[in-house]
Amino acid sequence: MEKDQKEREVIKHFNHPHPLVLNEDQSNQSKEACCNGCLEPLFGPCFSCVECSQFHLHKKCAQAPLQITNSPFHRKHPTLTLKSSIYVYCDLCKESRNMFSYWCSTNCGACLDIKCAFLFHNIDGSFHEIKYGGHQHPLTFFENPNDELKTASCYWCQKPLIGSVYVCLNCRFYLHKKCVQLPTQLAHPWHRKHSLFIEDGHFVCKLCERDDWSLFYRCLPCKFDIDIECVMSKASCPTTVEDKSHHEHPFTRLLRDGSFVCDACGTEGNYVSYMCSLCDIMIHKKCISLPCFIKIPRHHHNMIHNYFFQKKELESHACGICLSEVKAEYGSYNCLKQDCNYVVHVNCATEDEDLFRVIDQDEVADEENSKNVESSITDIVEVNAHGGAVKIKHFSHQHCLMLGGKISGDDDDGKQCDGCVGFILDSFFYYCRECDFILHKACVELPRRKLLWFHQSPTTLNLGGIFRCGKCYRLCSGFFYEKGRHSYWDEYQFCIRCATISHTLKCEEHEHPLFFDFKFQGKCNGCGYWCKGAYKCKDCPFALNFACITLPKAIGHKSDEHIFKLAFHDRMDDESEVYYCDICEEKRDPNLWFYYCAVCDNSAHPKCALEKYPFVKMKTETAFPYSLHPHFHPLFFVKALYDTCSVCHRPCVDVALKCTYPKCNYIIHLDHCKD
């Protein structure tokens, strides 16, 4: 670099074509700029280009040495050379940035960005190394490296490298100074029987119950694990805890050698408990802050936490979520209504943060005001002598709907409800005189807004086109509850079958009641497919997913004049016998659910008996999902009379999908679309 000393210092830098002038004080414009060498904001004396005003360098970056010799970072070769701004990956901090960097002059690929290079260049007086027993190479110490290494993490505690650190310059092994100085063996007052030895791996801390993979201390004979923070910090298990918003008296820490049962949640704890001597209760530290009042979507009333049953008639009761017994002598969440016996385990109510909400006294007092249910009927136009609505306006249709009780004889094939897509049989229904819109009476009376048990946020009833249900994953049409109109994603839309089913139920196939377990992962006993979350039996390994639990109990099919009924398994008199589907003539598993005609002795896979898109009402001029068909224009349902399919060139009989763009005659069978 060349200097020209005039009124202000001027230099010529190899990385820029114009002269750079030294500015001792920054202008408002330059204060908003960054150094082109290290990408940090400008501060202190800086060099700037007067001609283009786009290039700035800190004084230390402008005067950085062109070469660094004998760097401790790179011992194999003697020299690192400064290169101009290019996009580099630094071998020390592991960040990729467009900035000045130092490269090995032998082209071996070793690289340091200028910020990390300055760490080494400025430690000549204090540079030292140690040999650490847990690592094969020497570790280099850096005193307060100004967070340049914060994107890397400590090998032991997995936390960012902030503060003083030790670094292995051969294999990029990092340790905090405090982690290096941890004793390999110690005696601790919370486990007096044996010494604790430091290890790294998976552990569950006996004190704070943290489940992690990191550095910890272990007593191998007793299987006692404790994490570093609990060893070093008294704050993790304070002697006294007082939180009057949850309990009126203070809790005192009690160290124990054995286990105990928490009076707040009814589950086992170890070693550290907290006791209220006035109330004679012993609990986990985490249970001190249990909320007094909560709202869970599985129950329509507010819940209160009690340390024992308040209602005398509840000597024993099943949990409303997992169906297991709630013991009267331990804590639980009970319904606030005196005439409601709903009760749940503490852990069942609070295990998923998305499925409960803490409420205050004001919300508890306002519960009576929240009982009003918004109706989907927007206006009652006419009533009969008994006060029943015979003519209404409904949010889902532009015309008035009339009450009916019988389908006319001309509709031999039956009509499908536009809400649930089920057939209108003997039940009451509402229909439109001006078009073919029709709804079951039960579908008309669905609440417009509903709190679903599998969602904390209220959902809204809507009628749209074709969608995929976020629970059973079927393609559906008709009514659906959705989490918000702002959301595009299908997983926030739920068909009526899934939205109206309870979280606990009895299945005809199984002798025990079932409850929905969000944590379940395994095979469904109905279809054999793997599922995450299912209706599970508390007593035996039986589980069903949403798709199987909502299958129709009886259906018709064009291959048989009789009704197919849902069956659960075949009697296998001969284990060598092979079972077939009488529709597709392929093999089927006799242990899985199927549809059966007892008159004709015909059996069928559920997907064969239901056919394609059984929960879609194929109304003309309804758009089909763009992602499921092979055409580049939108396709709509049409009544096709022997038009030639554009894919297989066979005639399209009955319902097909057709492009409505001018001069585009594309039409296909439904079979050519994805499920």
C-alpha positions, -999 to +999 in steps of 0.1 A: +000+000+000+012+036-007+006+066+016+004+102+006+005+124+037-013+157+031-040+175+051-057+141+055-041+107+051-047+092+016-039+056+007-041+033-023-057-001-014-052-032-036-089-040-034-102-007-048-093+013-079-097+048-063-077+065-035-091+062+000-092+092+024-090+089+062-119+103+081-115+107+118-152+115+124-180+097+106-207+116+087-244+106+092-242+088+058-211+068+066-224+058+100-251+038+083-225+021+060-205-010+068-168-018+064-161-037+031-134-056+048-151-071+079-188-062+072-191-045+107-207-010+110-182+019+107-168+033+139-137+052+148-112+063+121-121+049+087-109+052+051-135+060+025-136+065-013-144+101-022-152+093-059-178+066-055-188+069-019-195+031-019-163+017-004-152+021+033-126+004+055-119+005+092-084+018+097-073-015+112-088-034+081-071-010+057-038-015+075-042-053+079-009-071+071-007-086+036+007-118+052+006-136+085+034-159+093+036-189+116-001-187+125-011-211+153-042-218+132-023-233+104+009-250+115+015-271+083+025-241+062+043-209+072+022-181+055-014-169+052-020-143+025-047-116+025-071-118-004-097-093-016-134-095-008-148-128-021-174-152-007-155-174+017-162-202+042-141-196+074-126-227+088-128-213+124-162-197+129-178-218+101-196-188+086-199-180+048-195-143+041-183-119+013-153-102+031-115-100+033-099-133+041-065-149+047-056-180+026-028-205+028-001-195+003+003-231-008-033-234-020-041-261+005-075-245+010-071-233+046-089-201+051-097-175+079-119-145+074-103-112+086-123-111+119-110-146+129-075-138+116-073-108+139-080-131+169-047-149+162-028-119+151-034-100+183-026-127+209+012-127+206+016-117+243-011-139+258-011-169+235-011-202+253-022-238+248-033-266+271-035-304+268-070-315+276-076-351+287-107-355+267-092-345+234-061-358+214-049-324+202-037-292+221-064-266+227-057-229+220-071-203+244-089-171+233-097-145+259-131-128+251-131-131+212-159-105+209-185-131+198-168-138+165-172-176+172-209-174+184-221-193+153-202-224+165-211-242+197-193-258+226-188-295+222-198-302+258-228-280+266-239-273+230-243-236+237-229-208+215-193-198+219-196-166+238-169-155+262-135-171+267-130-203+247-106-231+239-103-242+203-086-272+187-071-257+155-066-291+139-102-305+140-124-275+150-132-288+185-145-260+207-150-257+245-160-229+268-134-220+294-159-229+321-165-263+306-128-271+304-124-263+340-152-286+352-139-313+375-140-348+362-151-361+396-170-344+424-189-351+456-223-334+457-247-329+487-277-342+467-261-376+463-239-384+492-235-422+487-210-420+458-189-396+438-202-383+405-182-385+373-185-363+342-198-378+310-214-367+278-244-383+261-281-387+267-294-381+302-325-372+322-316-349+351-330-363+384-333-327+398-348-306+370-360-335+348-343-321+318-341-346+289-311-338+267-279-349+250-250-330+266-225-328+294-236-342+328-225-359+360-234-395+367-233-420+395-233-453+377-242-476+406-273-456+414-281-444+379-282-409+392-278-382+365-276-345+371-269-318+345-242-291+348-265-262+355-281-280+385-246-288+398-233-253+394-264-232+401-282-229+434-310-212+416-320-244+399-332-258+432-337-229+457-342-236+494-375-218+495-400-210+467-430-187+472-456-180+445-489-168+460-505-166+426-505-205+426-504-214+464-509-192+494-479-207+514-442-210+507-426-243+497-394-256+513-369-278+495-366-314+509-337-336+497-345-374+496-327-406+488-358-423+475-388-415+453-421-398+463-455-393+447-463-356+439-494-344+456-500-319+428-499-342+397-500-377+411-468-389+394-435-401+408-406-378+416-370-384+428-344-368+451-357-332+452-392-324+464-408-292+478-431-293+508-457-271+523-457-280+560-490-261+566-509-280+540-489-312+544-483-316+506-451-326+488-447-318+451-423-314+422-406-281+417-423-277+383-457-282+399-453-252+422-463-230+392-492-252+380-520-228+368-551-227+390-575-223+362-572-236+326-594-241+296-590-273+275-608-279+242-618-314+251-643-300+277-668-271+274-664-258+310-634-242+327-612-264+349-597-258+383-566-275+399-573-293+432-549-313+454-577-338+461-613-343+449-636-316+461-668-335+452-677-361+477-694-384+452-661-388+433-644-415+453-628-427+420-632-415+385-617-421+350-597-394+334-617-376+307-586-377+284-568-411+288-596-430+306-573-443+333-582-439+370-577-405+386-568-412+423-587-391+447-558-385+471-537-367+445-540-335+425-561-332+393-580-307+372-618-308+379-647-291+362-657-259+379-694-267+375-708-284+406-731-306+386-703-318+362-681-347+372-655-342+345-619-347+358-585-352+342-549-360+352-527-329+355-502-342+329-530-352+305-544-317+306-510-299+303-487-321+283-493-302+250-490-264+252-512-261+221-541-279+238-547-259+270-549-222+279-543-206+312-572-184+323-576-158+350-604-151+375-621-127+351-624-153+324-638-178+350-665-153+360-673-146+323-679-182+314-717-179+317-716-151+290-697-174+266-725-200+265-742-185+235-736-206+204-736-188+171-761-205+148-755-212+111-791-202+105-791-164+097-828-159+097-860-179+104-885-168+078-915-190+087-925-214+115-952-241+119-978-244+145-953-261+169-928-234+165-905-254+143-886-235+115-901-245+081-884-217+060-850-204+068-820-185+055-787-202+059-751-188+056-742-214+030-768-206+004-782-175-013-818-188-015-843-196+013-844-233+024-876-252+030-881-280+055-888-314+039-894-349+052-894-372+022-876-374-011-899-376-041-902-409-060-883-395-090-851-396-071-845-434-069-808-430-066-811-407-036-798-372-031-766-363-014-764-336+013-744-306+002-730-303+038-718-338+048-721-355+013-742-383+030-774-396+013-807-381+024-827-411+036-856-409+061-844-380+081-857-344+079-838-321+055-839-285+041-840-280+004-840-251-021-869-247-044-849-227-069-819-251-073-808-285-063-792-275-030-801-297-001-790-302+035-797-327+064-815-309+092-786-319+115-762-302+091-782-271+090-781-269+128-743-272+131-728-243+151-711-216+129-682-215+153-669-245+172-639-252+195-626-286+183-611-308+209-579-312+188-574-274+184-571-246+210-582-219+186-619-217+176-628-228+141-655-215+117-679-236+096-677-228+059-688-243+026-663-244-002-651-264-031-630-296-029-604-297+000-583-323+018-592-329+054-564-322+078-573-353+100-585-382+078-565-368+048-594-377+024-604-355-005-638-340+006-664-314-004-692-297+015-690-282+050-657-280+068-644-263+099-613-243+094-589-226+118-589-193+099-598-178+065-563-164+063-548-199+060-543-216+027-530-249+040-552-280+040-542-292+075-563-263+089-595-276+072-615-304+088-644-323+073-677-327+092-670-364+101-637-356+118-649-323+134-679-338+151-664-371+164-656-373+201-621-377+215-633-408+235-656-434+221-667-470+219-659-490+188-681-519+177-650-539+169-633-535+203-645-544+238-627-515+255-633-477+251-608-458+230-592-423+236-572-402+212-535-402+219-515-375+201-482-392+209-491-426+194-469-438+166-476-472+151-499-492+128-537-487+126-556-520+132-582-510+107-561-504+075-526-515+086-510-482+077-486-464+100-500-433+117-490-406+140-518-399+165-546-424+168-576-436+189-559-460+213-571-485+239-557-480+274-558-517+281-544-534+250-524-526+218-554-516+196-554-483+176-574-467+148-567-436+128-592-409+118-598-424+084-609-458+098-628-445+128-650-424+104-657-450+078-694-454+069-710-484+086-729-494+054-726-484+017-740-494-016-720-505-047-729-510-083-714-545-082-740-558-058-777-550-054-775-554-016-759-532+011-722-537+020-716-535+058-684-527+075-667-559+089-637-560+111-619-593+105-626-627+089-628-660+108-597-679+097-607-715+100-578-724+078-546-703+081-535-713+046-567-699+030-562-669+007-587-641+009-597-619-021-616-587-028-646-595-050-644-561-067-607-558-077-600-596-074-568-588-056-557-604-023-567-588+009-556-592+046-583-610+066-571-592+098-579-557+084-613-541+080-634-547+049-669-544+035-691-575+033-724-585+018-739-613+039-765-622+012-741-627-016-710-635+005-690-608-012-661-590+004-643-559-007-614-536+003-628-504+017-611-484-011-628-506-037-662-505-021-661-468-015-646-461-050-627-430-059-636-397-041-665-411-020-667-379+001-669-355-029-703-345-043-696-343-080-717-313-089-713-298-123-692-266-126-673-274-094-635-270-099-612-300-092-580-293-072-553-282-097-525-303-081-544-336-086-550-336-123-525-337-153-538-306-172-523-271-172-558-254-172-585-257-144-608-287-148-645-288-138-670-316-132-693-322-162-719-346-173-701-363-201-721-382-227-696-404-245-670-377-251-636-392-258-611-392-229-579-372-238-557-396-219-570-432-226-592-423-257-621-443-243-657-428-240-664-407-208-697-419-194-715-401-166-692-376-147-659-365-160-635-335-158-634-310-186-614-279-194-636-248-199-609-227-217-620-216-252-607-239-279-594-264-254-614-297-256-595-315-229-616-340-210-606-370-188-620-398-166-617-393-129-594-424-127-566-404-143-564-380-113-544-386-081-560-396-048 
